[in-house]
Amino acid sequence: MEHTAEVHLGAQGRLVIPSNLRREMNLVRGDRLLIRTQDNRLILEKPEQTIQGLRKRFEPLPADMSLADELISERRIEAKGE
């Protein structure tokens, strides 16, 4: 579900998340949020949501595949070519 609200940038760049959006997102005082930019937009999300998104993104990879090993292999190939 998508909702829109207008907010104003306050002192020292502070934003206040409107109460209806905080309730919808189950945000309470002291919660940690990650902020990032994407296509000239600001995205705020809980760290758990970021982790879930990453897991979903890499879900299609075979369980026995090591991305670290793949990267090391690629770097070795590149180093041989230099």
PyMOL commands that set and color helices and strands:
alter all, ss='L'
color gray80, all
select helices_A, chain A and resi 11-13+19-24+47-58+67-81
alter helices_A, ss='H'
color red, helices_A
select strands_A, chain A and resi 34-38+41-45
alter strands_A, ss='S'
color yellow, strands_A
deselect
rebuild
show_as cartoon
